[in-house]
Amino acid sequence: MIRVLTTALGLLAFAIGTAGLVSRYLPLSNEFVLVVAAASPYLTTAAVVALILFGLARRWLLTILAAVLCVVMISVQLPRFLGPEKIDVPSVAVRVLSANLGLGEADPDVVVQTAGDLADVVVVQEMTPGLAADMSAAGLDATFPHRVIDPRPQAEGVGVWSRYPIVSSAPIAGYEKPMLSVRIRVPGVRFDPIVLAVHLAAPLVQPLDDFTRDYARFPDTLREIANQAGSGAVIVAGDLNATFDMRPFRQLFDEGYRDAAEQSGAGLTRSFPSTVEGQPWRRPVVGIDHVLVRNCVATAARTISVPGSDHRGLVTTVEIPVDPTASYPRD
């Protein structure tokens, strides 16, 4: 009887683990698949449990199948913990902070202090006109003298503050929320990098169709930005409202982009929901805030607290090649 019960529990765990793996490769046609895909890294545990239970029940064929499932699920997650990758050409390090300001409720003084300590370029989402004014009054404009911002009511605004000169900018229409393309001039870098400030539709708060439309269009935008940048670097930063384990997000890499957290070996970089004072049980469980890079290399990434926001911020160090077209002697 115990062997039968152990086998039944093992089959249940095996089914859960398999669902976690398969969901990574399915279109997000409904909320159930989306939630299972987001939980995929955690469901690796179910495969391990199945392996143990089948072993205890002496179901050797099932044990082998569970072992294969464990190996596959671990192998798809492991690259996110290996790194950072190296850059073998002269480069300039640019620190990027992406921060969702939590419906305009983030503490402006802390945001300004954190940005000044950790960033060269600041990309924000969910910025209201009031919070934009408060951050400027708190000294953000003094530390980051160059900016392009689009604050909006209902906390739909985005913005870019930069220590480096901004040489051009343009809004990108056609999305549920505003998007900004900003070209910055980094001293010592031949080609001016482009920073793309992004906030894509949320699949659970908004209708799933909004999320689907944004992600259907986004590869075209990334391709257009890459063409504009040419050999120059592209840095995409913001709340993309998708995890690395969701198929539409990974399809963005087809345009030559890399996820900064994965490239730097930073792991899951869980950014949502942020821990709230007085609610110690509330911990970030999914990484939906991202920095994507093209023609440059992310060497570090980590999340930080943004008091007042329901997101953690994401700080990334990006090495931008001085001249990607030059030939350098190798040691």
C-alpha positions as CSV (number, residue, x, y, z in Angstrom):
1,M,0.0,0.0,0.0
2,I,2.8,2.4,0.9
3,R,4.5,1.6,-2.4
4,V,1.3,2.4,-4.3
5,L,0.8,5.7,-2.5
6,T,4.5,6.7,-3.0
7,T,4.2,5.9,-6.7
8,A,1.0,7.9,-7.0
9,L,2.6,10.9,-5.3
10,G,5.6,10.5,-7.5
11,L,3.4,10.5,-10.6
12,L,1.7,13.7,-9.4
13,A,5.1,15.4,-8.8
14,F,6.3,14.2,-12.2
15,A,3.3,15.6,-13.9
16,I,3.8,19.0,-12.2
17,G,7.5,19.1,-13.2
18,T,6.7,18.2,-16.8
19,A,4.1,20.9,-16.9
20,G,6.7,23.4,-15.8
21,L,9.1,22.3,-18.5
22,V,6.6,22.1,-21.3
23,S,5.0,25.5,-20.4
24,R,8.3,27.2,-21.3
25,Y,7.8,26.3,-25.0
26,L,4.1,27.0,-25.4
27,P,2.4,30.2,-26.7
28,L,0.9,32.1,-23.8
29,S,-2.7,31.5,-25.0
30,N,-4.2,31.7,-21.5
31,E,-3.4,32.8,-18.0
32,F,-2.9,29.2,-16.7
33,V,0.0,28.6,-19.1
34,L,1.5,32.0,-18.3
35,V,1.5,31.3,-14.5
36,V,2.9,27.8,-14.9
37,A,5.7,29.2,-17.1
38,A,6.5,31.9,-14.6
39,A,6.7,29.2,-11.9
40,S,8.9,26.9,-14.0
41,P,12.1,27.4,-12.1
42,Y,10.4,26.4,-8.9
43,L,8.7,23.4,-10.4
44,T,12.1,21.9,-10.9
45,T,11.7,20.9,-7.3
46,A,8.7,18.7,-8.3
47,A,10.9,16.7,-10.7
48,V,13.4,16.1,-7.9
49,V,10.6,15.0,-5.5
50,A,9.4,12.6,-8.2
51,L,12.9,11.1,-8.6
52,I,13.1,10.5,-4.8
53,L,9.6,9.0,-4.6
54,F,10.1,6.7,-7.5
55,G,13.4,5.6,-6.1
56,L,11.8,4.8,-2.7
57,A,9.0,2.9,-4.5
58,R,11.6,1.0,-6.5
59,R,9.9,2.0,-9.8
60,W,13.1,2.0,-11.8
61,L,11.8,2.9,-15.2
62,L,9.9,5.8,-13.7
63,T,13.0,6.7,-11.7
64,I,15.1,7.0,-14.9
65,L,12.4,9.1,-16.5
66,A,12.3,11.4,-13.5
67,A,16.1,11.7,-13.6
68,V,16.0,12.7,-17.2
69,L,13.4,15.3,-16.4
70,C,15.6,16.7,-13.6
71,V,18.6,16.9,-15.9
72,V,16.6,18.7,-18.6
73,M,15.0,21.2,-16.2
74,I,18.2,22.0,-14.4
75,S,20.1,22.3,-17.7
76,V,17.7,25.0,-19.0
77,Q,18.1,27.0,-15.8
78,L,21.8,26.5,-15.1
79,P,23.1,29.0,-17.8
80,R,21.4,31.8,-15.8
81,F,23.8,31.2,-12.9
82,L,27.0,30.8,-14.9
83,G,29.1,33.9,-15.7
84,P,29.7,36.7,-16.1
85,E,30.8,36.5,-19.7
86,K,34.0,38.4,-20.6
87,I,34.5,41.1,-23.1
88,D,37.9,40.9,-24.9
89,V,38.0,44.4,-26.5
90,P,38.5,47.8,-24.9
91,S,35.2,49.0,-23.4
92,V,33.5,51.6,-21.2
93,A,31.4,50.5,-18.3
94,V,28.0,52.1,-18.1
95,R,25.8,51.4,-15.1
96,V,22.0,51.3,-15.8
97,L,19.2,51.4,-13.2
98,S,15.7,50.4,-14.2
99,A,13.1,51.2,-11.7
100,N,9.3,50.8,-11.7
101,L,8.1,53.5,-9.4
102,G,5.1,51.6,-8.2
103,L,2.1,53.7,-9.5
104,G,4.1,56.9,-8.7
105,E,4.4,55.9,-5.0
106,A,8.1,55.4,-4.8
107,D,10.1,57.5,-2.3
108,P,11.7,60.3,-4.4
109,D,14.5,60.9,-2.0
110,V,15.6,57.3,-1.9
111,V,15.3,57.0,-5.7
112,V,17.6,60.0,-6.2
113,Q,20.1,58.8,-3.6
114,T,20.2,55.2,-5.0
115,A,20.5,56.5,-8.6
116,G,23.3,58.8,-7.6
117,D,25.2,56.0,-5.9
118,L,24.7,53.2,-8.4
119,A,23.9,54.5,-11.9
120,D,25.0,56.4,-14.9
121,V,21.7,56.1,-16.8
122,V,18.3,55.8,-15.0
123,V,15.2,54.4,-16.7
124,V,11.9,54.7,-14.9
125,Q,8.4,53.4,-15.4
126,E,5.0,54.2,-13.8
127,M,6.0,57.9,-13.3
128,T,3.4,60.5,-12.5
129,P,3.9,64.2,-13.1
130,G,4.0,64.8,-9.4
131,L,6.7,62.2,-8.7
132,A,8.8,63.5,-11.7
133,A,8.7,67.0,-10.1
134,D,9.5,65.5,-6.6
135,M,12.5,63.6,-8.0
136,S,13.8,66.7,-9.8
137,A,13.4,68.7,-6.6
138,A,15.3,66.1,-4.7
139,G,18.3,66.5,-6.9
140,L,17.9,64.0,-9.7
141,D,18.4,66.7,-12.4
142,A,21.6,67.9,-10.7
143,T,23.2,64.5,-10.7
144,F,21.8,63.5,-14.1
145,P,21.7,66.7,-16.1
146,H,20.4,65.1,-19.3
147,R,16.9,63.8,-19.4
148,V,14.0,62.8,-21.7
149,I,10.8,62.1,-19.7
150,D,7.1,61.5,-20.4
151,P,5.3,61.7,-17.1
152,R,1.6,60.8,-17.3
153,P,-1.4,60.6,-15.0
154,Q,-2.5,57.1,-13.8
155,A,1.2,56.3,-13.4
156,E,1.8,55.4,-17.0
157,G,4.8,57.7,-17.6
158,V,8.4,56.7,-18.5
159,G,11.6,58.6,-18.5
160,V,15.4,58.5,-18.9
161,W,17.9,60.5,-16.9
162,S,21.5,60.3,-17.9
163,R,25.0,61.6,-16.8
164,Y,25.9,61.5,-20.5
165,P,24.7,63.9,-23.1
166,I,21.5,62.9,-24.9
167,V,22.0,63.6,-28.6
168,S,18.5,62.6,-29.9
169,S,15.3,61.0,-28.7
170,A,12.0,59.8,-30.0
171,P,8.7,58.3,-28.7
172,I,7.6,55.0,-30.0
173,A,3.9,54.7,-30.6
174,G,1.7,51.6,-30.9
175,Y,2.0,50.1,-27.4
176,E,-0.3,50.1,-24.4
177,K,2.1,52.3,-22.5
178,P,4.6,55.0,-23.7
179,M,8.1,53.9,-24.9
180,L,11.1,56.2,-25.5
181,S,14.2,55.7,-27.6
182,V,17.1,57.8,-26.5
183,R,20.6,58.1,-28.0
184,I,23.4,59.0,-25.6
185,R,27.0,60.1,-26.1
186,V,29.4,58.1,-24.0
187,P,32.9,59.6,-23.9
188,G,35.5,57.3,-25.6
189,V,32.8,55.2,-27.5
190,R,32.8,55.6,-31.2
191,F,29.2,54.9,-31.9
192,D,26.5,56.5,-29.7
193,P,24.5,53.8,-27.8
194,I,20.7,53.8,-27.9
195,V,18.7,53.3,-24.7
196,L,15.1,52.1,-25.1
197,A,12.8,52.8,-22.1
198,V,10.1,50.1,-22.1
199,H,7.0,49.2,-20.1
200,L,5.0,46.5,-21.8
201,A,1.4,45.5,-20.9
202,A,0.9,43.3,-17.8
203,P,-0.8,40.0,-18.7
204,L,-2.7,39.6,-15.5
205,V,-3.6,43.1,-14.5
206,Q,-4.6,44.0,-18.0
207,P,-6.4,41.8,-20.6
208,L,-4.1,39.1,-21.9
209,D,-4.7,40.3,-25.4
210,D,-2.9,43.6,-24.6
211,F,0.2,41.7,-23.5
212,T,0.0,39.5,-26.6
213,R,-0.2,42.5,-28.9
214,D,2.7,44.2,-27.3
215,Y,4.9,41.1,-27.5
216,A,3.8,40.5,-31.1
217,R,5.0,43.9,-32.1
218,F,8.0,44.3,-29.9
219,P,10.4,42.2,-32.0
220,D,9.8,44.5,-34.9
221,T,10.7,47.5,-32.7
222,L,13.8,45.8,-31.5
223,R,14.8,45.1,-35.1
224,E,14.2,48.8,-36.0
225,I,16.3,50.0,-33.1
226,A,19.1,47.6,-34.0
227,N,19.1,49.0,-37.5
228,Q,19.3,52.5,-36.2
229,A,22.1,51.6,-33.9
230,G,24.2,49.8,-36.6
231,S,27.4,48.7,-34.9
232,G,26.5,50.7,-31.8
233,A,25.2,49.3,-28.6
234,V,21.6,49.0,-27.7
235,I,20.3,48.9,-24.1
236,V,16.7,48.0,-23.5
237,A,15.5,48.6,-19.9
238,G,12.2,48.5,-18.2
239,D,9.3,46.5,-16.9
240,L,8.7,43.9,-19.6
241,N,6.1,42.0,-17.5
242,A,7.4,38.6,-18.5
243,T,9.9,36.2,-17.1
244,F,12.8,34.6,-18.8
245,D,10.9,31.3,-18.8
246,M,8.1,32.6,-21.0
247,R,8.4,31.8,-24.7
248,P,7.5,35.3,-26.0
249,F,10.3,36.8,-23.9
250,R,13.0,34.4,-25.1
251,Q,11.9,35.0,-28.7
252,L,13.2,38.5,-28.3
253,F,16.7,37.1,-28.4
254,D,16.1,36.2,-32.1
255,E,16.8,39.8,-32.8
256,G,20.4,39.6,-31.5
257,Y,19.7,40.7,-27.9
258,R,20.7,39.1,-24.7
259,D,19.2,39.2,-21.2
260,A,21.7,41.1,-18.9
261,A,20.9,38.9,-15.9
262,E,21.5,35.7,-17.9
263,Q,24.6,37.0,-19.6
264,S,26.1,38.1,-16.3
265,G,25.2,34.9,-14.4
266,A,23.0,36.8,-11.9
267,G,20.4,34.1,-11.6
268,L,16.6,34.7,-11.4
269,T,16.9,38.5,-10.4
270,R,13.4,38.3,-8.9
271,S,12.0,41.8,-8.9
272,F,8.2,41.4,-8.1
273,P,6.5,41.7,-5.8
274,S,8.8,43.8,-3.7
275,T,9.0,43.2,0.1
276,V,6.8,45.7,2.0
277,E,7.5,47.0,5.5
278,G,5.3,45.2,7.9
279,Q,4.8,42.3,5.6
280,P,7.9,40.1,6.0
281,W,6.2,37.2,4.3
282,R,6.0,39.1,1.0
283,R,9.0,38.3,-1.1
284,P,9.8,38.8,-4.8
285,V,9.2,35.6,-6.7
286,V,9.4,36.5,-10.4
287,G,11.8,38.5,-12.5
288,I,9.7,40.7,-14.8
289,D,12.0,43.7,-14.9
290,H,14.8,43.3,-17.4
291,V,17.7,44.9,-19.2
292,L,18.4,43.6,-22.7
293,V,21.7,44.3,-24.5
294,R,22.9,44.2,-28.0
295,N,26.5,44.9,-29.3
296,C,27.6,45.1,-25.7
297,V,28.1,42.8,-22.7
298,A,26.4,42.9,-19.3
299,T,28.9,41.9,-16.7
300,A,26.8,42.4,-13.5
301,A,23.1,42.6,-12.5
302,R,21.3,42.7,-9.2
303,T,18.0,43.9,-7.8
304,I,17.7,46.6,-5.2
305,S,15.0,48.0,-2.9
306,V,12.8,50.9,-4.1
307,P,10.8,51.9,-1.1
308,G,7.2,52.7,-1.9
309,S,7.2,50.6,-5.1
310,D,5.9,47.1,-5.6
311,H,8.9,46.3,-7.7
312,R,12.6,46.0,-6.9
313,G,14.9,48.0,-9.1
314,L,17.4,46.3,-11.4
315,V,21.0,47.6,-11.6
316,T,23.2,46.4,-14.4
317,T,26.8,47.1,-15.5
318,V,27.1,47.1,-19.3
319,E,30.5,47.1,-21.0
320,I,30.2,49.0,-24.3
321,P,33.0,48.4,-26.8
322,V,35.0,51.5,-27.6
323,D,35.0,50.6,-31.3
324,P,33.4,47.3,-32.3
325,T,34.7,47.7,-35.9
326,A,38.3,47.9,-34.9
327,S,40.8,45.0,-34.9
328,Y,42.8,44.5,-31.8
329,P,45.9,42.4,-31.3
330,R,45.4,39.3,-29.2
331,D,47.8,38.3,-26.4
